[in-house]
């Protein structure tokens, strides 16, 4: 014997599976193309490379400054480095030196 279902009963029985499938599609869409999805991963990797380069440059700058601080230790000042800083910052030259401006 074949049982016929009325349309309202069929709609009620299929509402929960349809809602679950809709939610799965929603989450799958945002997992692929959302702001933190798979497609955004390339952009994050590019940003990470830029930031890593900046960090490496900062580490190099910090090491250079640490070397300069070491050379300017109050108990043991390096005379060549102190002379270089005075000449560069104050523009001081000796009487027996000639300054040739370079463009």
HELIX and SHEET records of a PDB file:
HELIX    1   1 UNK A    7  UNK A   33  1                                  27    
HELIX    2   2 UNK A   41  UNK A   71  1                                  31    
HELIX    3   3 UNK A   79  UNK A   90  1                                  12    
END                                                                             
